[in-house]
Structures are given as C-alpha cells and as structure tokens.
Amino acid sequence: MDKKLDIISLNRKAWNNVAEKYDNAKYSKINPAFQFFWAELPEKGSILDIGSGTGLPFAKLFLEKEFNYLGIDISSQMIKIAKKNVPFAKFKELSMTDLNFTEEFDGVFSHYTMLLLTPDMFKDVARRIVKSLKSNGFLYLSLNEPRVKKADLDEDVICEIMGERMYSRAYTEEEILDIFTILGLKKLQIYRETQNSEEFGTEHMIAIVFQKLE
C-alpha cells in the first residue's frame, strides 16, 4: 500500500479509538501566540481549523468570537463528539492531505496536527494551506520540536498515545520556516512552551504565526 495511505489509515484508526479518552483529557491552554493570531483576524473572518478534534476548546472559542468557522478532522468519531460539544459549529470529516480550497479563509489554525505528517506530506499540506488563505491571511501552527538537538527525527516516529499506535514526528524551527517562507509566508511571532500531561507526556511545543504576503 502507498506509504501516505498507510500513515493516514494508521492515524485515522488511532484517533477514532481514542476519541472518547481525548474528550475527557485536559484541554490545551490558550497561549500568547493563539491570542495574537485571533487578534489579527478581521471581525467575523473565516477560519479553517485543521484537526478540530472534539471541538474543545478552540471551536467553541472561535464561535464565541463570532468567526465564520469550519473544522476538519480525519476522525469520524472526533467529528461526532465535536458536533455534540459545539453544536452550532460546522465540522467536516476530511484529511488535511485532501485540502482543496482556494483563497477562502482569513485564517488557518493548525494545533498539533501537522506533526502527524511525513516531511513530504508536510510540504504538500503546507502548499494546500497557503493556497487556501486569502491575501494577507494568517496561519497559526503549533507542533513539537525535537527533545534532543541533532537527533534523527525520522527514527521512532511510530509512537503510542493513549494506548494507540500512530505516526508522529517532531519538526525543527528551521524546517518549518524553510517550508513556509518559500511558499510566501512571513513569520510574525514564535512562542515556545514545555507541556506535561498524563495523555501525551512531556512535549516541547513551538507555535508560530505567519502571514501570507500577497
């Protein structure tokens, strides 16, 4: 089977199986980069949330701020729970690898989602994200940095989270900036934080806000 399909199938199965556990987990905190991102968006602007999960806390927050929101997720079970948690939000079961929007969104929000992609898939999805943004639109991206500098980032990418095997890869700041800068995005802000949770262990989060220069 195609490698891309292998990873997507593996991750879809894993997130479907952990959806209920994930819904009961502690929610991500609102960090300064996220606050900066939503403050830059136009009033009642359009947002694409890539990997919307169970809808909490972010879909709820975006709706409270009256943004025009669309959340997508690869997991049908996550979508099912999200529709119960945030019934007035719009959700769609869709893999980020199948994004096909053209200049439709003022902002794209991706919180701990693109780390589920191989480097080649990451580059392809990055192009799809940039294509989906309107001129001068904004991207919020958060994922994990490597715990050890100069580590082989493509080793041990199949990990166990909440009892399920899935693909997850850390990305360096340099990798991220190289990919998105070439695509015409400008870095506006970077925020880092070490997070600890029972579900995910210790994570070295990096959050970056970009703007499309067109």
C-alpha positions in Angstrom: 0.0 0.0 0.0 1.1 3.6 -0.7 3.1 5.0 2.3 0.8 8.1 2.5 -2.3 5.9 2.8 -0.6 3.7 5.4 0.1 6.6 7.7 -3.4 8.2 7.1 -5.1 4.8 7.8 -3.0 4.2 10.9 -3.7 7.7 12.3 -7.4 7.6 11.4 -7.8 4.3 13.3 -5.9 5.6 16.3 -7.8 8.8 16.7 -11.2 7.1 16.2 -10.2 4.7 19.0 -9.0 7.4 21.4 -11.8 10.0 20.7 -13.7 9.4 24.0 -10.5 9.4 26.0 -9.3 12.6 24.3 -12.6 14.3 25.0 -12.1 13.6 28.7 -8.5 14.8 28.7 -7.3 18.2 29.9 -7.7 20.8 27.2 -4.9 22.8 25.7 -4.2 26.1 27.3 -4.6 29.3 25.4 -1.1 30.6 24.7 0.1 34.0 23.7 0.6 33.0 20.0 -3.0 31.9 19.8 -4.2 35.2 21.3 -2.1 37.1 18.8 -3.5 35.0 15.9 -7.2 35.7 16.6 -6.5 39.4 17.4 -5.0 39.8 13.9 -8.0 38.3 12.1 -10.8 40.6 10.7 -14.0 40.8 12.6 -16.2 37.8 11.7 -13.5 36.5 9.5 -13.4 33.0 8.1 -11.3 30.3 9.9 -10.3 26.8 8.8 -9.4 24.6 11.8 -7.2 21.7 10.6 -7.6 18.8 13.1 -10.5 20.2 15.0 -10.7 17.1 17.3 -13.6 17.2 19.7 -14.2 20.9 19.2 -12.9 22.0 22.6 -11.6 24.4 23.5 -10.9 26.1 20.2 -14.0 25.7 18.0 -16.0 27.0 21.0 -13.7 30.0 21.4 -13.8 30.8 17.7 -17.6 30.8 17.7 -17.8 32.9 20.8 -15.8 35.5 18.9 -18.2 35.2 16.0 -15.8 33.9 13.4 -17.1 32.0 10.4 -15.7 28.6 11.4 -15.0 25.3 9.6 -13.4 22.5 11.4 -12.0 19.4 9.6 -10.7 16.2 11.1 -9.7 12.8 9.8 -11.6 11.0 12.6 -15.3 10.4 12.2 -15.5 9.8 16.0 -13.9 13.1 16.8 -16.3 14.9 14.4 -19.2 13.1 16.1 -18.2 14.3 19.5 -17.3 17.8 18.3 -20.9 18.2 16.9 -22.2 17.4 20.4 -19.7 19.7 22.2 -20.2 22.7 19.8 -23.5 22.1 18.0 -23.5 25.4 16.2 -20.1 24.9 14.6 -19.6 23.5 11.2 -17.4 20.3 11.0 -16.4 18.1 8.1 -14.7 14.7 8.0 -11.7 15.4 5.8 -7.9 14.7 5.8 -5.6 17.7 5.6 -3.9 15.9 2.8 -7.1 16.4 0.7 -7.5 20.1 1.3 -8.6 21.8 -1.9 -9.6 25.4 -1.1 -8.5 28.5 -3.0 -8.2 31.8 -1.1 -11.3 31.1 1.1 -10.0 31.8 4.6 -8.7 34.7 6.6 -7.0 32.4 8.9 -5.9 28.7 9.1 -5.5 27.2 12.5 -3.4 24.0 13.0 -2.8 22.9 16.6 -0.7 19.7 17.0 -1.9 18.4 13.7 0.9 18.6 11.1 3.2 16.6 13.3 1.2 13.6 12.0 2.7 14.1 8.6 5.9 12.8 7.0 8.2 15.5 5.6 7.0 15.0 2.1 3.4 15.1 3.2 4.1 18.1 5.4 5.4 20.1 2.3 2.3 19.1 0.3 -0.2 20.1 3.0 1.8 23.4 3.5 1.1 24.2 -0.1 -2.5 23.4 0.3 -2.8 25.6 3.4 -1.2 28.6 1.7 -3.4 28.1 -1.3 -6.5 28.2 1.0 -5.5 31.5 2.6 -6.8 34.8 1.3 -4.3 37.6 0.5 -2.7 38.8 3.8 -4.3 35.8 5.7 -2.8 34.3 8.8 -1.6 30.8 9.8 -1.3 29.6 13.3 0.8 26.4 13.5 1.8 24.5 16.6 3.6 21.2 16.9 6.5 19.6 18.8 10.2 20.4 18.5 12.7 17.6 19.0 13.7 16.9 22.5 17.4 16.4 21.5 19.2 18.6 19.1 20.6 16.9 16.0 18.5 13.8 16.6 17.4 11.7 13.7 13.8 13.0 13.5 12.7 10.1 11.3 13.5 7.4 13.8 10.9 6.3 16.3 8.1 8.1 14.5 5.6 5.3 15.3 4.6 6.1 18.9 1.9 5.0 21.4 -0.6 7.7 22.6 -3.4 6.8 24.9 -2.8 3.1 24.1 -2.9 3.5 20.3 0.0 3.4 17.8 0.2 6.3 15.4 2.7 8.3 13.4 4.1 11.5 15.0 7.2 13.4 14.1 8.9 16.5 15.6 9.9 19.4 13.4 12.6 22.0 13.9 12.0 25.7 13.6 14.4 25.7 10.6 12.4 23.0 8.8 9.1 24.8 9.4 10.4 28.3 8.3 12.2 26.9 5.2 9.0 25.3 4.0 6.6 28.2 4.6 8.9 31.0 3.7 9.4 29.6 0.2 5.6 29.5 -0.1 5.3 33.2 0.6 4.5 33.4 4.3 6.2 35.8 6.7 6.9 34.8 10.3 5.2 37.2 12.8 5.6 35.5 16.1 7.1 32.4 17.8 6.1 31.0 21.2 7.6 28.0 23.0 6.4 26.1 26.0 7.2 22.8 27.6 3.9 21.0 28.4 3.3 17.9 30.6 0.2 15.7 30.6 -0.8 12.2 31.5 -2.0 11.6 28.0 0.9 12.9 26.0 3.8 13.0 28.4 6.4 15.9 28.1 6.1 17.9 24.9 8.2 20.7 23.6 5.7 22.9 21.8 6.6 25.5 19.3 3.8 27.8 18.0 4.4 30.1 15.0 2.1 32.7 13.5 2.6 33.5 9.8 1.0 36.0 7.4 0.6 35.4 3.6 2.5 38.1 1.7 0.1 38.6 -1.2 
